[in-house]
């Protein structure tokens, strides 16, 4: 069964650096701390790389660096989907229209 550790009196500067490190690695603070402990204990096999669709920290714009602005707008999401080759087939629209029209009869 996992054990819970508590570290008290962590200096603010250190806590901020750890939070930034976790964000730069696209991990939660909890996961980042666990990986640091595993590295220190030499138990970690390897951490899988971040998904390719996530922008690398150095390539993110200043707007997307804060947690509040980390979400994509609908336009940005649509552009990213189009860039990856996604299309919007009319088949689903036709199914929805057919179902809607059937309910109106």
Rosetta blueprint (number, residue, H / E / L):
1 X L
2 X L
3 X L
4 X L
5 X L
6 X L
7 X L
8 X L
9 X L
10 X L
11 X L
12 X H
13 X H
14 X H
15 X H
16 X H
17 X H
18 X H
19 X H
20 X H
21 X H
22 X H
23 X H
24 X H
25 X L
26 X L
27 X L
28 X L
29 X H
30 X H
31 X H
32 X H
33 X H
34 X H
35 X H
36 X H
37 X H
38 X H
39 X H
40 X H
41 X H
42 X L
43 X L
44 X L
45 X L
46 X L
47 X L
48 X L
49 X L
50 X L
51 X L
52 X L
53 X L
54 X L
55 X L
56 X L
57 X H
58 X H
59 X H
60 X L
61 X L
62 X H
63 X H
64 X H
65 X L
66 X L
67 X L
68 X L
69 X L
70 X L
71 X L
72 X L
73 X L
74 X H
75 X H
76 X H
77 X H
78 X H
79 X H
80 X H
81 X H
82 X H
83 X H
84 X L
85 X L
86 X L
87 X L
88 X L
89 X L
90 X H
91 X H
92 X H
93 X H
94 X H
95 X H
96 X H
97 X H
98 X H
99 X H
100 X H
101 X H
102 X H
103 X H
104 X H
105 X L
